[in-house]
Amino acid sequence: MHDLNALVGTHDLLFLTLDTLRYDVAREELEAGRTPTLAALLPGGRWEERHSPASFTYAAHQAFFAGFLPTPVTPGRHPRPFALRFEGSETTGPGTCVLDAPDLVTGLTGRGYHTVCIGGTGFFNQRNPLGRVLPGLFSESHWDPSLGVTDPRSTENQASLAVKILGSLPREQRVFLFINVSALHQPNRHYVPGATEDSKATHAAALAYVDRQLPPLFQALRRRGPAFCIVCSDHGTAYGEDGYSGHRLGHPVVWTVPYGEFVLPVDSGP
C-alpha cells in the first residue's frame, strides 16, 4: 500500500472507474495482450482481484467517495488509501490519508485540490436531482451524451476533455480528476461489428477500445507532474451466468472487480 500522507498535496490524483468491468474479462484481455496501456501501468503488469462494496454504480460510488474502495479478496483487515474521520474504523492505517470531511471530494478540496468530475453513466448525467448528487460533490463537473453509454466514441471524448482541462490549469494547482468511463456498460454491442446483443465478447471488445484511448490522458498527467492513480471497476455484470443478466444482484461476476493503483512519474522529456 502506498503512503497517501506522503502523496496528497504533492501529487495530482486520478480516480478512473471503468464502469461495469468484470474482473475475469479484465484479466483475460490483459493476458491476451489486448490492453497494453493498462498492462504497462499496473503493478506487476496485472490486475488485483478485489470485491466491490456494492453491486451497482450509485451505491458503489457513494461508498468510494466515503473512502471504501474495493477490498482485497484475501481475508483480513486491509488498510485503506483514504478514509473519512470517524470513531471505530478498523481499516485506517499509518499510510491512510484521513480527511475531516463528509466525503473524499470535499476533503481533498479542503487540502487545496481542484476537483473535476467527467461523468459517463446515467448517475452522472446531471439531468435530474439523482443525476446531480455525485457530480455535485465536485468543483467542476461535466456530462453530455457524447460522454455517455450510447456514444461509441465515449472514452475518446472523455479522455480528450480531460486533456483539455488538465492543460488549462496551472501546473502548481493540484488536481483530483475523477472519470467514470461509460463504454463497458450496456449497450456495448457496437464494439463488435455485426453484433446484435451485448455479451461477454462485446464487453471485452469495449475494454480493448477503452485501453486504446487512454495514452493521451496519462501523457497529460505526466506533463503536469507526478500523479497517484487508482483504476478500478465499480461492479461487474452478468451475461447469462447461472441464468442472471445485468447487475444489482449478488453473483460473483458482479461483486468481483479489477483494481490497480500506481504512481505515475513526471515526464522528464523537454
N, C-alpha and C positions, 0 to 999 in steps of 0.2 A: 504493500500500500504506500502511495506517495504521502509525504508530509504536506498537507494542504496549507498548514500555517506558514510554511516557507514559500508557498507559491502565490497565495492570494495577496493581491496588492502589487506584485511584481510581474505577473503573467496575465495575458488575456486568457479568458475561459471560453471554451466551446463545448456546448452540450448538444449533441446531434442524436436525435431519436429516429431510428429507422422504423417507422410506424408499421406494426403488424409482422415484422420479420421473425420467422421461425428460426430457432437455433439449428435444427437439423439442416435446413436449407442453407443457412449462412455457412455452416461448417463444410457441407458438401461442395458448395460453389467455390469456397476458398481453396479446398484441397484439389479441386479440378482446375485451378488456375484462372478462374473466370472473374475474380475480384482482386486483381493485382494491386490496386491502390490501397485498399484496406489491408491486404496481406503485408505490405511493406511498412505499415504503421503500427499494427497491433503487436503487442509484446510477444516475442517468440514466433511471430507470424501466424498466430492462431487466435480464435475467439475463446473467451472464457464462458463456460456454461453456468448460467445463473437462473434464479427463479424471480419472476416479476411479482411485485406487491399487489397486482390487480390484473384483471382479465380483459380490460378494455381501456381505450385511450384516456378518457376523462379521469377515471379513478386512478390509473397508473400515474398520470402526470401530477395529480394532486398529491400523491404520495412522493413522487420525485421532488417536487418543489417544497415538500416538508422535510427533505433530507433522506428519504428512504428509497434508495436506488435498488435495482435488482440485487438479490442476495446470493452469494456463492452457494452452490448446491451441496457442498460438504457440510457436515454438522458442525456446530459451534457458534460462538458469538463473534461475528465478523465486524471489526471497526468500520465505520462509515467515513467517506471523504468529507461530507458536510453533515452538520446537524444543527437543529434549532435548539436553543437552550430550554430544557425542561427537566424537572427532577425525575430521577429514576431511570434515565437512559443507560442501558447496559451495552450499547454498541458505540459509545463515544470513546475514542482512544486518543493517545498523545498526538497523533497526526491529523485528527479530525478538526476541521475548521468549524468552530461553534459560533453561531450567529444569534444575536439578540434581536430576533425579528419573527414575525408570524409565518414567513416563507423565505425560501432561499433567494428569490429575486430581490425582495425588499432588503434582505440582509446585505446582499452584495452592493445594492445601490448605496447603502449606508457606509460601505467600505470604499466608496469612490468609483464604482463601476458604472459605465453607461450600459444599460441593459436593453437588448434588442431581441425581439421575437419575430421570426419568419415562420408563419403558420403554414399548415398543409391540410390536414384532415379537418372534418367539419367542426370539431370542438374549438378550432382556432379561427373560424371564418368571420367572426365579428358581425354576423348578420342578425343576431338575436341576443337576448340577455345571456343565455347559456354560452353562446359562442364568443362572448366578450369576457368571461370570467378569467380564463387563463391568460389571454393576451393582455388583459387589463393590469396584470402584475408588472408589466414592463414599461420602461420609459418610452420605448419606441416599438411599435408592433405593425406588422404588415400581413395582409392577405388579399388575394384576388383570385378569380378562377384559374388563372394561369399557374398558380402555385398548388392547386388542389388535385384531388384524386382523378378527375376526369381528363386532365391535360396530359397527353403522353410525354410532353417535354417539361413536366413539373420540376424535376430535380435540376435540370439545366437552368430553368428560370429562377429557382430558389438560390442556387449557387451564384448565378450572375448578380442577383440582388445583393447577396451577402458581400460579394467582392466590391460592389459599388459602395455599400455602406462602410465597410472597413476602410476603403480608400479615402473616404470623405472625412474621417475622424483623425484628429491629431495623434501621432504615434505615442505621445506620452499619456493619452487618455486610455485607461484600461477598459476593456470591453468584455461583457458577458454576452455571448452570442448563442442563442438557442434557435435551432432549426428542427421543425417537425417534418421529416421527409415523408411525403404522401404517396410516392409511386408504388410502394409494395402493397398498399391497401387495395381492396377491391374497389373498382374494376382494374385488373392488371392484364387482361387478355390481350390488350393492344401491343404488348411487348413480344408476342409470338404471332407472326403473320398467319392469318387464316384461322386463328383460334376463335372459337365462338363462346367459350366458357372460361371462367377463371379456374386455375388448377395449381397444383404444386409446381408444375413446369412453368407456367406463366409467372408465378411468384418468383421463381428462380431467375427467370429472364429479366424481371423487373429489377432484381438486385444487381445483376450484371450491368444493366443500364445505369443504375444509380452510381455504381463504382466508377464508371467512365466519366461521370460529371463532376466528381469530387476534386480532382487535382487543382483546378483554379482556386477553390476555396482554401485548401491547405497552403497553396503558394501565397495567397493574400495574407494569411495568418503569419506565415514565416517572414514576410516582408515587414510586418509590424513589430515583430519581436517574439520572444518565447511565449508559448501558449500551452496550457494544460487542457487536454481534450478528453471528453467522455463520449464514447459512441456506443449506443446500445439500442435494443428494441424495448418497446413498452409492453408488448404481449405478442403471442403468435396467433395463428388462425388455423382452423381445421378445414380440410378439403375432402371430407368423407370418411376420415378415420373413425372407426367404430360407429359409423352412422352419423357423426357430428359434422356440422358445417358452420363456419364463421367462428366468432369468439364470444366473449362474455359468458364463458362456460368453463368448467373445471376439468379440462383434458390436458394431459402432458404437453401436447403440441402448442397449447395456448400459454401455459404457465412457464414453459422453459424457453429462455431467451438468450441471445448472444450479448456479450458485454466486453468492452475493452476501454482501457484508459492509458494515456501516454502523454509525455511532454514533447511538444513539437518545438525544436530549437529554432533560433532566429536564422534567417537566411544570411549567410556570410558572403554572398556574392556582391558585385558592385551595385 
